[in-house]
Amino acid sequence: LWRQNNKSSRLEAIKIQILSKLRLETAPNISKDAIRQLLPKAPPLRELIDQYDVQRDDSSDGSLEDDDYHVTTETVITMPT
């Protein structure tokens, strides 16, 4: 329980720090469809997103594996150009 709380606290601190550096108060809400529209000039990246489905929020067996040594993509933030 302590380990999970510590991990959650660290992740929240990292999120706050990233948002602060981007001068945002909250993370923008963007859908997978919006990402596909924003990536027409990046076909290799789009192929990787399709191949590995990096935006999938659910796991195939309904549970996520704890991994202290690797990170997973939780949110994609895009800036207007």
N, C-alpha and C positions, 0 to 999 in steps of 0.2 A: 504494500500500500504506500509506504513512504517513497519507494523507488518510483512508482507511477506518478505520485504527486510531484516529486522532484523533476521528473522528465517533463511533465505537463507545464510546470513553472518555467523551465528552461526554454521550451518551445514557445511559450507565450512571450517571454522576454525577447527572444529572437525575432518573432513576428513584429512586436512593438518597435524594436530597433530598426528593422527594415522599413516599416511604414514611416517612421520618423525621418529616416534618410531620404525617402521618396517624397517627404512633405505631405503625407496623407494621414488622415485621422482614422480611416477605416479602409479595409481592402476593397477594391472595386469588385462588383459582382459581374462576372462574365461567364457566358455559357460556352459549351463545346462548339456549338454552331457559330458563335461569334468568332471563336479562335480560327475555325476553318475559313471564314470569310476574310480574316486578317492575314492569312498565310498563303495567298495565291502565288506569291513570288518566291516561296520557299518550298518547292516540291519535295526535296529530300527530307526536310523536317516534317512535312505533312505525311509522307509515307511512314516515317517512324512513329508518328502519333497514331496513325491507322494500324500499323503493325503491332504495336505494343499496347495500344489503347491506354495511354498514360493518363487520360482524364477520368478513367473509370473510378468511381467512388466505392463500389462494392467489390468484394472479393468473390471468387467463384465458389468457395465453400462457406461463405458467410462469416469468416473470421479473418483477422489480420495477424500476421506473424510478427512478433516483437523482434526488432533488429536494432541493437544498440550501435552497430558499426556503420550502418548505411542510412541514408535519408530517403524519404519518398516525396514526390511532388504532391503538395496539398493544394496549392493555389497558383494560378498563372496570372501575373499582373502585366497588362499591356499598357503602354503609354500612347496617347494620340500623337500622330505625326503631321 
